[in-house]
């Protein structure tokens, strides 16, 4: 077993303040959250090449049929420098339970296999403004078809949200001064599912902030849950891992309340499936049309 385990912890332990620990309380978040593997293009002066990257994401409760929706960070979906969507995107739920030793594209060594996404959904402000001016819009969604998207380990249903379960997304304002759980697959701890419990604060007017978080690259897009029921491993998603400072603790998350995040979610639920070439597998939503 390559991962850190999907159960066996006590609920008291999983509620205790921690900067960076392996999640051991299992439950809904264990199976609904997963590793996202994708490729984005890097261009030198002479040529452009697609390289592999990793993020995290969570299956969101969407109350639709025919599709499942993953909430993640916008920088895990769209490269605002080159103006391209990610390609060859795989979602690996509960990668923590892999029989492998690290992230790979072998869907046969993961507990539920993996799913390919159909397209991404981002805010126009993320695409147009450039880093760091676009960080308030660092939330996005991947849409997965309930048919033909699954590969690897046999499962009872090819529908991602049926097999992996889901967590609800809460678009109201969370409680500052109260604990929040941030979870994700930091690459430095690959393939383990890691988490932070810290007091929810703010960073400027656009971001939530967990000052002591030790989550790092690869955890981007993983869920922030408040409140977390550690008995069932469930609760509402109130933000996602977005960015931190190199060499010091802390993790920022975009605000889903009072933003276009709910509008993008509606677009993810309603947009018809389509076929597009590399770098074009997504939609850019103008929030003024919401």
Secondary structure per residue as TSV (DSSP state, phi and psi in degrees):
chain	resnum	aa	ss	phi	psi
A	1	X	-	360.0	127.4
A	2	X	-	-91.8	-23.3
A	3	X	S	-89.5	-179.5
A	4	X	-	-90.7	-2.7
A	5	X	-	105.2	147.2
A	6	X	S	-115.9	34.9
A	7	X	S	171.0	174.6
A	8	X	-	104.4	-13.7
A	9	X	-	-80.5	166.3
A	10	X	-	-96.7	150.7
A	11	X	H	-65.1	-31.1
A	12	X	H	-63.9	-42.9
A	13	X	H	-62.9	-43.1
A	14	X	H	-74.8	-8.7
A	15	X	H	-98.8	-10.1
A	16	X	S	-74.3	146.2
A	17	X	-	-58.4	130.4
A	18	X	E	-152.8	146.7
A	19	X	E	-84.0	-38.7
A	20	X	E	-165.3	100.2
A	21	X	E	-133.6	158.6
A	22	X	E	-76.1	129.7
A	23	X	-	-68.4	125.9
A	24	X	-	-127.9	9.6
A	25	X	S	-100.2	2.1
A	26	X	-	57.0	-141.4
A	27	X	S	81.8	-166.2
A	28	X	H	-61.3	-39.6
A	29	X	H	-67.7	-29.4
A	30	X	H	-59.9	-42.9
A	31	X	H	-91.1	-30.5
A	32	X	H	-77.5	-29.2
A	33	X	E	-89.0	153.3
A	34	X	E	-164.7	177.6
A	35	X	E	-83.2	137.9
A	36	X	E	-109.2	121.8
A	37	X	E	-108.7	135.7
A	38	X	E	-155.4	168.1
A	39	X	E	-118.6	139.6
A	40	X	E	-131.0	154.3
A	41	X	E	-86.8	135.7
A	42	X	E	-118.2	130.8
A	43	X	E	-115.6	125.6
A	44	X	-	-95.5	-172.4
A	45	X	S	-66.2	-27.8
A	46	X	S	-100.7	-30.4
A	47	X	-	-159.0	168.6
A	48	X	E	-119.5	136.3
A	49	X	E	-135.0	143.6
A	50	X	E	-89.5	127.9
A	51	X	E	-119.3	153.0
A	52	X	E	-84.2	141.7
A	53	X	E	-137.7	166.6
A	54	X	E	-131.6	145.1
A	55	X	E	-142.5	-167.8
A	56	X	E	-132.0	162.1
A	57	X	E	-164.1	173.1
A	58	X	E	-141.3	136.7
A	59	X	E	-67.6	125.4
A	60	X	E	-100.2	140.4
A	61	X	-	-66.4	119.7
A	62	X	-	-122.0	-11.7
A	63	X	-	54.8	35.1
A	64	X	-	-122.1	168.2
A	65	X	S	-116.7	152.7
A	66	X	S	88.5	-7.7
A	67	X	E	-153.1	160.6
A	68	X	E	-125.3	155.0
A	69	X	E	-128.5	133.3
A	70	X	E	-109.3	128.9
A	71	X	E	-94.5	137.6
A	72	X	E	-155.4	-166.0
A	73	X	-	-93.3	149.3
A	74	X	G	-63.3	-33.0
A	75	X	G	-72.7	-6.3
A	76	X	G	-92.3	-1.9
A	77	X	T	-119.5	-38.0
A	78	X	E	-139.9	130.4
A	79	X	E	-88.0	106.8
A	80	X	T	-74.5	-12.9
A	81	X	T	-79.5	-49.7
A	82	X	T	-92.6	-7.9
A	83	X	T	69.0	39.8
A	84	X	E	-133.1	145.8
A	85	X	E	-79.7	157.7
A	86	X	-	-65.5	156.9
A	87	X	E	-126.0	167.3
A	88	X	E	49.5	50.8
A	89	X	E	-85.9	128.7
A	90	X	E	-119.1	136.3
A	91	X	E	-111.0	125.7
A	92	X	E	-118.1	92.2
A	93	X	E	-67.0	144.9
A	94	X	T	50.2	47.7
A	95	X	G	-59.6	-22.2
A	96	X	G	-54.6	-27.7
A	97	X	G	-92.3	13.8
A	98	X	-	-64.4	151.6
A	99	X	S	-90.7	-2.7
A	100	X	S	-84.7	-175.2
A	101	X	S	-108.7	-10.4
A	102	X	S	-165.7	175.1
A	103	X	-	-61.0	131.5
A	104	X	-	-152.2	177.8
A	105	X	S	-97.7	13.5
A	106	X	-	-83.5	95.7
A	107	X	G	-72.0	-8.7
A	108	X	G	-82.0	-10.1
A	109	X	G	-105.0	13.1
A	110	X	S	-109.9	150.0
A	111	X	T	-55.3	-37.4
A	112	X	T	-119.0	9.9
A	113	X	-	75.7	-150.8
A	114	X	E	-147.1	166.2
A	115	X	E	-126.8	139.5
A	116	X	E	-89.3	142.7
A	117	X	-	-89.0	158.1
A	118	X	-	-94.9	-44.4
A	119	X	E	-163.6	162.0
A	120	X	E	-106.7	163.4
A	121	X	E	-134.8	122.0
A	122	X	E	-132.5	165.7
A	123	X	E	-85.5	142.4
A	124	X	H	-56.8	-32.6
A	125	X	H	-64.7	-33.6
A	126	X	H	-64.9	-41.8
A	127	X	H	-70.4	-36.1
A	128	X	H	-94.6	-30.3
A	129	X	H	-85.9	-29.2
A	130	X	-	79.1	148.5
A	131	X	T	-71.2	137.0
A	132	X	T	-95.3	7.2
A	133	X	T	-70.0	-14.5
A	134	X	T	-99.6	4.8
A	135	X	G	-61.9	-26.6
A	136	X	G	-62.4	-17.5
A	137	X	G	-109.0	26.5
A	138	X	-	-84.0	54.5
A	139	X	-	-134.3	148.4
A	140	X	E	-163.6	176.2
A	141	X	E	-138.4	148.8
A	142	X	E	-111.3	139.8
A	143	X	E	-107.0	132.6
A	144	X	E	-122.6	129.6
A	145	X	E	-71.1	143.8
A	146	X	S	-76.9	-5.6
A	147	X	S	-129.7	135.3
A	148	X	S	79.7	3.6
A	149	X	-	-100.0	-17.8
A	150	X	E	-86.7	145.4
A	151	X	E	-145.0	155.4
A	152	X	S	94.6	-139.6
A	153	X	S	-47.6	132.0
A	154	X	-	-64.6	137.1
A	155	X	-	-132.6	163.8
A	156	X	S	-74.8	-25.4
A	157	X	-	-140.9	137.0
A	158	X	S	-77.0	-9.4
A	159	X	-	-75.0	118.7
A	160	X	H	-55.6	-47.0
A	161	X	H	-71.4	-21.3
A	162	X	H	-76.0	-43.9
A	163	X	H	-76.7	-46.6
A	164	X	H	-90.7	-16.9
A	165	X	-	78.9	-175.5
A	166	X	-	-156.2	165.8
A	167	X	B	-121.2	145.4
A	168	X	-	-73.4	151.0
A	169	X	B	-101.9	130.1
A	170	X	-	-105.7	116.3
A	171	X	-	-96.8	14.2
A	172	X	S	-95.3	169.7
A	173	X	-	-74.2	125.0
A	174	X	-	-74.0	177.6
A	175	X	-	-96.5	109.0
A	176	X	T	-72.2	151.6
A	177	X	T	83.9	-2.3
A	178	X	S	-114.8	157.7
A	179	X	E	-66.7	147.5
A	180	X	E	-136.6	147.3
A	181	X	E	-100.3	127.9
A	182	X	E	-114.3	132.5
A	183	X	E	-132.0	156.0
A	184	X	E	171.0	176.5
A	185	X	-	-106.1	78.3
A	186	X	-	-59.9	134.7
A	187	X	G	-66.6	-29.1
A	188	X	G	-66.7	-18.9
A	189	X	G	-113.0	15.1
A	190	X	T	-53.9	132.1
A	191	X	T	-103.1	27.7
A	192	X	-	-82.6	148.3
A	193	X	-	-89.6	114.2
A	194	X	E	-110.4	161.8
A	195	X	E	-151.6	159.5
A	196	X	E	-122.3	141.8
A	197	X	E	-121.8	120.6
A	198	X	E	-152.9	165.6
A	199	X	E	-75.5	128.8
A	200	X	-	-73.5	125.0
A	201	X	E	-131.4	-170.4
A	202	X	E	-119.2	154.6
A	203	X	E	-126.9	99.2
A	204	X	T	67.9	-157.8
A	205	X	T	-93.3	-8.2
A	206	X	T	-112.6	-12.0
A	207	X	E	-131.2	146.9
A	208	X	E	-82.6	161.8
A	209	X	E	-145.8	133.3
A	210	X	E	-116.3	102.2
A	211	X	T	-66.0	-29.3
A	212	X	T	-106.4	9.4
A	213	X	-	-63.1	137.6
A	214	X	-	-106.6	9.1
A	215	X	-	-65.1	146.2
A	216	X	-	-134.0	-167.8
A	217	X	T	-51.3	136.7
A	218	X	T	103.9	-27.4
A	219	X	-	-82.1	-10.8
A	220	X	T	-50.7	134.2
A	221	X	T	90.7	-12.9
A	222	X	-	-65.7	157.5
A	223	X	E	-80.2	147.3
A	224	X	E	-104.4	123.6
A	225	X	E	-116.9	129.8
A	226	X	S	-153.1	123.0
A	227	X	S	-80.0	154.5
A	228	X	-	-98.2	124.1
A	229	X	B	-88.6	101.3
A	230	X	T	-76.4	-10.8
A	231	X	T	-71.5	-42.2
A	232	X	T	-102.5	-6.3
A	233	X	T	63.5	34.7
A	234	X	B	-131.5	162.7
A	235	X	-	161.4	171.6
A	236	X	-	-79.6	141.6
A	237	X	E	-80.8	124.3
A	238	X	E	-113.0	-10.7
A	239	X	E	-170.5	-177.0
A	240	X	E	-137.3	156.3
A	241	X	E	-61.7	131.6
A	242	X	E	-123.1	-63.9
A	243	X	E	-154.3	159.2
A	244	X	-	-146.7	179.2
A	245	X	-	-96.5	134.5
A	246	X	T	-63.8	127.3
A	247	X	T	85.9	3.7
A	248	X	S	-146.0	154.1
A	249	X	-	-71.6	168.5
A	250	X	-	121.1	142.5
A	251	X	E	-139.9	133.0
A	252	X	E	-101.3	152.0
A	253	X	E	-138.2	140.8
A	254	X	E	-70.3	155.0
A	255	X	-	-82.2	125.6
A	256	X	-	-89.7	-20.6
A	257	X	T	-84.3	137.0
A	258	X	T	68.8	21.2
A	259	X	S	-127.1	-170.1
A	260	X	S	-84.8	4.0
A	261	X	H	-58.1	-40.0
A	262	X	H	-69.2	-38.9
A	263	X	H	-61.4	-45.0
A	264	X	H	-62.0	-37.2
A	265	X	H	-62.6	-41.9
A	266	X	H	-63.0	-40.3
A	267	X	H	-64.0	-38.6
A	268	X	H	-64.4	-33.6
A	269	X	H	-77.4	-28.6
A	270	X	H	-106.8	-22.2
A	271	X	S	-68.3	131.0
A	272	X	-	-67.4	148.2
A	273	X	-	-64.0	146.4
A	274	X	-	-147.4	164.9
A	275	X	-	-110.3	134.3
A	276	X	-	-146.9	161.6
A	277	X	-	-81.0	178.0
A	278	X	T	-55.5	132.1
A	279	X	T	86.3	-5.5
A	280	X	-	-120.6	12.7
A	281	X	-	-85.9	68.6
A	282	X	E	-178.9	172.4
A	283	X	E	-125.9	141.7
A	284	X	E	-104.9	119.2
A	285	X	E	-98.7	124.9
A	286	X	-	-82.4	113.0
A	287	X	G	-64.7	-16.7
A	288	X	G	-71.4	-13.1
A	289	X	G	-93.0	-2.2
A	290	X	-	-76.2	360.0
